[in-house]
Amino acid sequence: MNEDQKNADLFKGMFDTAVIYFRRHVESVNALNVFPVPDKDTGTNMYQTLSNMRTGIERDQTDRERKIYEDNRNKTEKRLQRNLSELEDISLRLWVASFFAAKGNSGSILAHVFKGIFEGLTRSELVDLTILVNAKEEAYLTFPDPVEGTMLTVLKDLTTESANRSLPGVSICDSFDSMIEIARLSVDSTPNHLPILKESGVVDSGGYGVEIILRGMALFLSGEDPQTSSLYLRFPDGEGEGIERLILQHQGTNEEYGYCTQFVLESSVAEEFLEKKLDEMGESLAILGNHDVFRVHIHTKDPGKPISAAADLGVISEVSVEDMESQSKTMLMDHDEPKGKTQFNSVDIGEKTALVAMASGEGIKEFLLNSGANLVIDAGDTANPSVGEILDCLEAISAGSILLLPNNKNIESTAHQAAKTTDTNVVVLPTVSVLQGMECSFAFDPDLSAQINSELLTDVMNSVKTILIFPAARTVEINGVSAFEGQPVAMLDSELILSAATNLELLARAIEAAGGQESDQVTVFLGNQLDELDLDSIRDSLESSFGDLENAGIELHWGGQPHYDFMVSVVSG
């Protein structure tokens, strides 16, 4: 085996090991997402991007992948006046796979990193740290106004400090220990760059994900098994062993699938007594809390047993029972095997402009379709659509042009990547919430081009204030607002503004805080644990605060959105 083939095999082995190791850390990365919002998906997005890259280079390329691969290979070989080496070729295949696999902002950044690695390899005679410079520069191209204190900062520190510490010509492999230490220190410092991280008591989740990738690569160099090697866990401030145990249950243990059972118990019994009583009823028991209030987590084949046993000791509430086999397949396993092309019904509207929106929640999606959207891409409960999935939708449409609404800041970068790739004229209107997207869908005109629609709808988009109400994922104090874990909190345009004892109390207060009484229209969508049967009781509650809802300009709809009990748009002229 020649040296080039050895380097190619080494690179692929390091990558494969990193993917396996990262999989075991998905939940620990998710747990560090900033804000107490329960939509923790950075780890899921990064893993699914990496996993789909891994399968993407093992299977036959799709027509889209082959075109980009061949175009870049031919262009680069012409510049180099030679054939690509095996190492350069595998890095090109990884980049092409990452382009279509990227999910969310974190996935888009990873795709640019691998593009930078490929370009660095083809511009350097040595496989040394200069390659990282290209990777960092490409990553920073993902966002025109990068926020420091994120995974971009970790990549920048990794590049700068690694270059400062290394000698010219020293291989990347020989520098790995130093690189990991630099990444660790950079992740530790992210709260100093981004105050919201410090207020939330966490480091940046994406930066931590980068660190895990490096540690996974290092395992291949040391010959360790990524399936059994020690995990490298970080926790939100104040949450130690209990969180660790909760994380560990998601990391590929050998226990059989059952039901992930969680509940809150109000009882005066000692924690030790409770643990002893429940311990034999399942696996992965974790008891958090004190002062007579405990949050219990356990894996069990019979969820009724621990629930019944706890009920004998006090008052239980917030009961959650999830099928772990189904949950595991949804979040991880579905992405381990290559998937066929996402199916969309074809839409042909001639030379008019089509409207495509992204959303989750059956009621939300139906509302968008009824208000003007031609197709709605499912944004999913746990992850964002990839570039490839967006392209599947765009290619199902025959139209003069397409206006694409990401409806989520975390999807915007992948939406732009997809728009650049398709032959159709696609314009991305950077809506950051599905509520902005809805207002834009009302005013959308299919007889105008996507570009003109985008220009006209910008003011409409900016007229929408978005309220999100949900249970806090952890005890926090942000922006002077305090909330206990599980307590309802409200965010207005991404800023935490209120907490309250109940979500109904919070709903009325949040509408008032957003100027709902002086607005043109307030629209409330029910989701999360609520259903259509709750509409009447919620209407009664709101009318006690605002009077007749029709006169107050308040509408109620079932949205079915995950994570949020209420999503509220407040629209002013």
C-alpha positions in Angstrom: 0.0 0.0 0.0 1.5 3.4 -1.1 1.7 6.4 1.2 -1.2 8.2 -0.5 -3.6 5.3 0.1 -2.4 5.0 3.7 -3.3 8.7 4.3 -6.7 8.2 2.6 -7.5 5.2 4.8 -6.2 7.1 7.9 -8.5 10.1 7.1 -11.5 7.9 6.5 -10.8 5.8 9.6 -10.6 9.0 11.8 -13.8 10.3 10.3 -15.7 7.0 10.8 -14.5 6.8 14.4 -15.6 10.4 15.1 -19.1 9.7 13.8 -19.5 6.6 16.1 -18.1 8.5 19.1 -20.3 11.5 18.3 -23.4 9.4 18.2 -22.9 8.5 21.9 -22.8 12.2 22.7 -25.9 13.4 20.8 -28.0 14.0 23.9 -25.1 15.6 25.9 -24.7 18.1 23.0 -28.4 18.7 22.8 -28.6 19.3 26.6 -26.4 22.4 26.3 -28.5 24.3 23.8 -28.8 27.9 25.0 -32.1 29.2 26.5 -34.4 26.9 28.4 -36.2 26.1 25.1 -37.0 22.4 24.8 -36.1 22.2 21.1 -32.6 21.0 21.7 -31.3 19.8 18.3 -27.7 20.9 17.8 -26.4 17.4 18.6 -29.1 15.7 16.5 -28.4 18.0 13.5 -24.6 17.5 13.7 -24.9 13.8 14.1 -27.4 13.4 11.2 -25.1 15.5 9.0 -22.0 13.4 9.9 -23.9 10.1 9.7 -25.4 10.9 6.3 -21.9 11.9 5.1 -20.6 8.5 6.2 -23.3 6.6 4.3 -23.1 9.0 1.4 -19.5 8.0 0.6 -20.2 4.3 0.9 -23.2 4.2 -1.5 -23.5 5.1 -5.2 -23.8 8.9 -5.7 -27.1 10.4 -6.7 -27.2 12.3 -10.0 -27.0 15.6 -8.0 -24.0 14.5 -6.0 -22.2 13.1 -9.1 -22.5 16.3 -11.0 -21.0 18.4 -8.2 -18.3 15.8 -7.6 -17.3 15.5 -11.3 -17.4 19.3 -11.8 -15.1 19.9 -8.9 -12.8 17.0 -9.6 -12.4 18.0 -13.3 -11.8 21.7 -12.3 -9.3 20.8 -9.6 -7.4 18.3 -11.8 -7.1 20.9 -14.5 -5.7 23.4 -12.1 -3.2 20.9 -10.6 -2.4 19.3 -14.0 -2.6 15.9 -12.4 -5.2 13.4 -11.1 -6.5 13.8 -7.6 -4.7 11.7 -4.9 -6.7 9.1 -2.9 -6.7 11.5 0.1 -7.9 14.4 -2.0 -10.6 12.3 -3.6 -12.0 11.0 -0.3 -12.1 14.5 1.1 -14.0 15.7 -2.0 -16.5 12.9 -1.6 -17.0 13.8 2.0 -17.5 17.5 1.1 -20.1 16.6 -1.6 -21.9 14.3 0.8 -21.9 17.0 3.5 -23.3 19.6 1.1 -26.6 17.6 0.6 -26.6 16.1 4.2 -26.2 19.4 6.1 -28.9 20.0 8.7 -29.3 23.3 10.5 -26.7 26.0 11.1 -24.3 23.5 12.7 -24.6 21.1 9.8 -24.0 23.9 7.3 -20.8 24.9 9.2 -19.6 21.3 9.1 -20.2 21.2 5.3 -18.1 24.3 4.8 -15.4 22.9 7.0 -15.1 19.8 4.8 -15.1 22.0 1.7 -12.2 23.9 3.3 -10.3 20.6 4.1 -10.6 19.5 0.4 -9.4 22.8 -0.9 -6.6 22.9 1.7 -5.4 19.5 0.7 -5.2 20.5 -3.0 -3.3 23.7 -2.2 -0.7 22.3 0.2 2.1 19.9 -0.4 2.0 18.7 3.2 -0.9 17.4 5.3 -0.3 19.8 8.1 -2.1 22.5 10.1 -2.2 24.9 7.2 -5.2 22.9 6.0 -7.2 24.1 9.0 -6.9 27.7 7.8 -8.9 26.9 4.7 -11.5 25.0 6.8 -11.9 27.9 9.2 -12.2 30.5 6.4 -14.8 28.4 4.6 -16.8 27.9 7.8 -16.9 31.7 8.4 -18.3 32.1 4.9 -21.5 30.3 6.2 -22.7 33.4 7.9 -22.1 37.0 6.8 -22.2 38.3 10.5 -20.8 35.5 12.6 -21.6 35.5 16.3 -18.6 34.9 18.6 -18.9 32.4 21.4 -20.2 29.7 19.0 -18.7 26.7 17.2 -17.2 29.3 14.7 -15.2 30.7 17.6 -13.9 27.3 18.5 -12.8 26.7 14.9 -11.1 30.1 14.8 -9.2 29.5 18.0 -8.3 26.0 16.9 -6.8 27.3 13.7 -5.0 30.3 15.2 -3.6 28.7 18.3 -2.7 25.4 16.5 -0.7 27.4 14.0 1.0 29.4 16.8 2.0 26.3 18.7 3.2 24.0 15.8 6.3 23.8 13.8 6.2 24.1 10.0 5.5 20.7 8.4 4.4 19.0 11.5 1.5 16.6 10.6 -2.0 17.1 11.9 -1.9 13.6 13.4 1.1 14.6 15.5 -0.7 17.7 16.7 -3.9 16.2 17.8 -3.3 16.3 21.6 -2.5 20.0 21.3 -5.6 20.6 19.1 -7.9 18.9 21.6 -6.5 21.0 24.5 -7.0 24.2 22.4 -10.6 23.2 21.6 -11.3 22.4 25.3 -10.1 25.8 26.4 -12.0 27.5 23.6 -15.2 25.8 24.5 -14.7 26.7 28.2 -14.4 30.4 27.1 -17.5 30.6 25.0 -19.6 32.0 27.9 -17.2 34.9 28.0 -18.0 35.8 24.4 -21.7 35.3 24.6 -23.4 36.5 27.8 -26.6 34.4 27.2 -24.4 31.3 27.6 -23.1 32.6 31.0 -26.6 33.5 32.1 -27.9 30.0 31.1 -25.0 28.3 32.8 -23.8 26.4 29.7 -21.0 26.4 27.2 -21.8 26.5 23.5 -23.3 23.2 22.3 -21.9 23.5 18.8 -18.4 24.2 20.0 -18.7 21.2 22.3 -19.7 19.2 19.3 -16.5 20.2 17.5 -14.5 19.1 20.5 -16.3 15.7 20.5 -15.5 15.3 16.8 -11.8 15.9 17.5 -11.8 13.5 20.4 -13.4 10.9 18.3 -10.8 11.2 15.6 -8.1 10.9 18.2 -9.5 7.6 19.3 -8.7 6.1 15.9 -5.1 7.3 16.2 -4.8 5.7 19.7 -6.5 2.5 18.6 -9.4 2.9 21.1 -12.9 1.6 20.5 -15.3 4.5 20.0 -18.2 2.3 21.2 -16.7 1.6 24.6 -14.2 4.4 25.3 -15.1 6.9 28.0 -17.6 9.6 27.3 -16.6 13.2 27.6 -19.5 15.0 29.1 -20.2 18.6 30.0 -23.2 19.6 32.1 -25.3 22.7 32.6 -24.3 24.5 35.7 -25.5 22.9 38.9 -26.5 19.6 37.2 -24.0 16.9 37.9 -24.4 13.2 38.3 -28.2 13.3 37.7 -27.8 14.8 34.3 -24.9 12.5 33.6 -27.1 9.5 34.3 -29.8 10.9 32.1 -27.4 11.4 29.2 -25.8 8.0 29.6 -29.1 6.2 29.1 -29.2 7.6 25.5 -25.7 6.5 24.6 -26.0 3.0 23.3 -26.1 1.0 26.5 -26.8 -2.7 26.2 -30.2 -2.6 28.0 -33.2 -3.7 26.0 -35.6 -1.1 24.7 -38.6 -0.3 26.9 -40.4 2.9 27.9 -38.6 6.1 29.0 -40.8 7.0 31.9 -40.6 10.4 33.7 -42.7 12.2 36.3 -42.7 14.7 39.1 -43.3 13.4 42.6 -44.3 15.6 45.6 -43.4 13.6 48.7 -41.7 13.9 52.0 -39.9 10.6 51.7 -36.1 10.6 51.6 -34.4 10.3 48.2 -32.6 7.2 49.3 -35.9 5.5 50.2 -37.4 6.5 46.8 -34.3 5.2 44.9 -34.4 1.9 46.7 -38.1 1.4 46.0 -37.8 2.1 42.3 -34.4 0.8 41.5 -35.5 -2.8 40.7 -38.3 -1.7 38.5 -36.1 -0.7 35.5 -32.8 0.7 34.3 -31.2 4.1 34.1 -33.0 5.4 37.2 -32.2 9.1 37.9 -33.8 11.2 40.6 -33.3 14.9 40.6 -34.5 17.5 43.0 -34.9 18.1 46.7 -37.2 19.9 49.2 -39.9 17.3 48.8 -40.2 17.6 45.0 -38.4 15.0 42.8 -38.2 14.5 39.0 -37.9 10.8 38.3 -36.5 9.2 35.2 -36.5 5.4 34.6 -36.4 2.9 31.7 -38.8 0.1 32.3 -40.8 -2.5 30.4 -43.8 -1.8 32.6 -44.2 2.0 33.2 -47.2 1.4 35.4 -45.1 -0.1 38.2 -42.9 2.9 39.1 -45.8 5.3 38.5 -48.1 3.3 40.8 -45.3 2.9 43.4 -44.6 6.6 43.4 -48.3 7.4 43.7 -48.4 5.5 47.0 -45.8 7.9 48.3 -47.3 11.2 47.3 -48.7 13.3 44.5 -47.4 12.7 40.9 -47.7 15.0 38.0 -46.1 15.7 34.6 -46.1 12.1 33.6 -44.4 11.3 30.4 -44.1 7.8 28.8 -42.2 7.4 25.5 -41.5 4.2 23.5 -37.6 4.2 23.4 -37.4 1.9 20.4 -39.6 4.2 18.4 -37.8 7.3 19.7 -34.4 5.8 18.9 -35.4 4.9 15.4 -36.8 8.4 14.8 -33.8 10.3 16.1 -30.9 8.2 15.0 -31.4 4.9 13.3 -33.4 6.2 10.4 -30.3 8.2 9.5 -27.8 5.4 9.6 -29.0 3.9 6.3 -29.2 5.6 3.0 -32.7 6.9 2.3 -34.5 7.2 -1.0 -35.5 10.5 -2.4 -38.1 12.3 -0.3 -41.5 12.1 -2.1 -43.5 15.2 -2.9 -46.6 15.4 -5.1 -45.6 17.3 -8.2 -46.9 20.9 -8.6 -47.2 22.6 -12.0 -48.3 26.2 -11.9 -46.8 27.3 -15.3 -45.0 30.6 -15.2 -46.4 31.8 -11.9 -44.4 32.0 -8.7 -44.7 29.1 -6.2 -44.6 29.5 -2.4 -42.7 26.9 -0.4 -42.7 27.0 3.4 -41.1 24.9 6.2 -43.0 24.0 9.3 -43.8 21.3 11.9 -47.2 20.6 13.4 -50.1 19.2 11.4 -52.4 22.2 12.1 -49.6 24.6 11.2 -48.8 22.9 7.9 -52.5 22.7 7.0 -52.9 26.4 7.8 -50.0 27.3 5.5 -51.4 25.3 2.6 -54.8 26.9 3.0 -53.2 30.4 3.1 -51.3 30.2 -0.1 -48.3 27.8 0.2 -48.0 25.3 -2.7 -45.8 22.9 -0.7 -44.8 22.6 2.9 -41.6 20.9 3.9 -41.8 19.1 7.3 -39.2 20.7 9.5 -39.5 17.7 11.9 -39.6 17.5 15.7 -36.0 16.8 16.3 -34.0 18.1 13.4 -34.1 20.5 10.4 -34.4 19.5 6.8 -31.2 19.0 4.9 -30.1 20.6 1.6 -31.0 17.4 -0.2 -34.5 17.2 1.4 -35.2 20.8 0.4 -34.0 20.2 -3.1 -36.3 17.2 -3.4 -39.2 19.6 -2.8 -38.0 22.3 -5.1 -37.5 19.7 -7.9 -41.1 18.6 -7.5 -42.3 22.1 -8.6 -42.7 23.5 -12.1 -42.9 27.2 -11.8 -41.5 30.5 -13.2 -39.8 31.1 -9.8 -40.1 29.9 -6.2 -40.2 31.9 -3.0 -38.8 29.8 -0.1 -39.7 30.6 3.5 -37.4 28.8 6.0 -39.4 30.1 9.0 -36.5 29.3 11.3 -33.2 31.0 11.7 -31.5 27.6 12.0 -32.7 26.6 8.5 -31.9 29.7 6.6 -28.3 28.7 5.7 -29.4 25.3 4.3 -32.3 27.0 2.4 -29.8 29.3 0.7 -27.5 26.4 -0.2 -30.4 24.6 -1.8 -31.5 27.7 -3.7 -28.1 28.1 -5.2 -28.0 24.5 -6.3 -31.3 24.2 -8.2 -31.7 25.3 -11.8 -35.0 27.0 -10.9 -35.0 30.7 -9.9 -35.4 30.4 -6.1 -35.4 33.4 -3.7 -35.2 32.9 0.1 -37.2 35.3 2.2 -35.4 35.0 5.6 -38.4 34.4 7.9 -37.3 33.4 11.3 -40.6 32.0 12.6 -43.5 30.2 11.0 -45.8 33.0 12.2 -43.9 35.4 10.0 -44.2 32.9 7.2 -48.0 32.8 7.7 -48.4 36.5 7.4 -46.3 36.5 4.3 -48.3 33.7 2.8 -51.5 35.8 3.1 -49.9 38.7 1.2 -48.1 36.5 -1.3 -49.0 37.2 -5.0 -48.3 34.3 -7.4 -48.5 36.6 -10.4 -45.4 38.5 -9.3 -41.9 37.1 -9.4 -40.2 35.6 -6.4 -37.8 38.6 -6.2 -40.6 41.2 -6.3 -42.6 39.2 -3.7 -39.6 39.1 -1.5 -39.1 42.9 -1.6 -42.8 43.5 -1.0 -43.1 41.0 1.9 -40.1 42.2 3.8 -42.2 44.8 5.6 -44.9 42.2 6.2 -42.4 39.9 7.8 -41.0 42.7 10.0 -44.5 43.6 11.2 -44.9 40.3 13.1 -44.0 39.9 16.7 -43.6 36.2 17.8 -44.5 34.9 21.2 -43.4 31.4 22.2 -44.7 29.8 25.5 -43.2 26.6 26.7 -42.0 24.8 29.9 -38.5 25.8 30.9 -36.0 22.9 30.3 -34.0 23.8 33.4 -34.0 26.3 36.3 -32.6 29.6 34.9 -32.4 33.3 35.4 -32.1 35.2 32.1 -32.7 38.9 31.5 -33.9 39.3 35.0 -36.6 36.6 34.5 -36.4 33.6 36.8 -38.0 30.2 36.2 -37.8 26.8 37.7 -37.5 23.6 35.6 -40.9 22.9 34.1 -42.3 26.3 34.8 -44.0 28.1 31.8 -41.9 30.8 30.3 -42.5 33.2 27.4 -40.1 34.5 24.8 -40.9 37.6 22.6 -38.8 37.6 19.4 -36.1 35.4 20.9 -35.9 37.3 24.2 -37.1 35.7 27.5 -39.6 38.1 29.0 -41.9 36.4 31.5 -42.6 33.4 33.6 -45.8 32.4 35.4 -47.4 29.7 37.4 -49.6 28.5 34.5 -49.3 28.7 30.7 -52.8 30.3 30.5 -51.8 33.1 32.9 -48.6 33.6 30.9 -50.5 33.7 27.6 -52.6 36.7 28.6 -49.6 38.5 30.2 -47.4 37.9 27.1 -50.0 39.2 24.7 -50.3 42.4 26.8 -46.5 42.7 26.9 -46.3 42.5 23.1 -48.9 45.2 22.7 -51.6 42.8 21.6 -54.4 45.1 22.7 -53.2 47.9 20.3 -52.3 45.5 17.4 -54.3 44.8 14.3 -54.4 41.0 14.8 -53.4 38.4 17.4 -53.3 34.7 16.3 -52.8 31.9 18.9 -51.8 28.4 17.9 -52.1 25.6 20.4 -49.4 22.8 20.4 -47.2 20.6 22.4 -49.4 18.8 25.0 -52.6 20.7 24.1 -55.2 19.6 21.6 -58.3 20.9 19.9 -60.5 20.0 22.9 -58.6 22.7 24.9 -59.8 25.5 22.6 -63.0 26.3 24.5 -61.3 26.5 27.9 -58.5 28.7 26.5 -61.0 31.0 24.8 -62.9 31.4 28.1 -59.6 32.3 29.8 -58.6 34.9 27.2 -62.1 36.5 27.2 -61.8 37.0 30.9 -58.8 39.2 30.1 -59.6 40.8 26.8 -63.4 40.5 26.4 -65.0 39.1 23.2 -62.1 37.7 21.1 -63.6 38.7 17.8 -63.8 42.3 18.9 -60.3 42.1 20.4 -58.9 40.8 17.1 -57.8 37.5 18.7 -58.0 34.2 16.8 -57.4 30.7 18.2 -56.3 27.7 16.1 -54.9 24.2 16.8 -51.4 24.1 15.4 -50.0 20.8 16.8 -46.5 22.2 16.9 -43.9 20.4 19.0 -42.1 22.0 22.0 -44.4 25.0 22.3 -47.7 25.1 24.2 -48.5 28.4 22.4 -47.2 30.2 19.4 -48.6 33.7 19.1 -48.3 36.2 16.3 -49.0 39.9 17.1 -49.3 41.9 13.9 -49.3 45.7 13.7 -49.8 47.7 10.6 
